Amino acid sequence: MSDFETAGASWDDRLLPLLTDEWQSADALAARLHTKHFTVLARLKDMLRRNLVERRIVPNAVGKKHAGRPLQQAEFRRVKLGRSPDGERR
């Protein structure tokens, strides 16, 4: 699926079906959407602001530590419906 084919679909429509209760990296989501990592990361950041996804920071476990490779990476998952930790209903 190219960007041309999905030009009419919103990013929410493209990302939300891929997000599950399991943590996934932005790289993995970008690969599934056949698009750039930074584009997906920007859209996920927007969704994070709207409380549609959760984010956690984990050590980057891919290969050896090399200069230029991030030591940590962000993982995302869909926000679970129900009560949030502060008692508000989502």
Order of alpha helices (4+ residues) and beta strands (2+ residues): alpha-beta-alpha-alpha-beta-beta
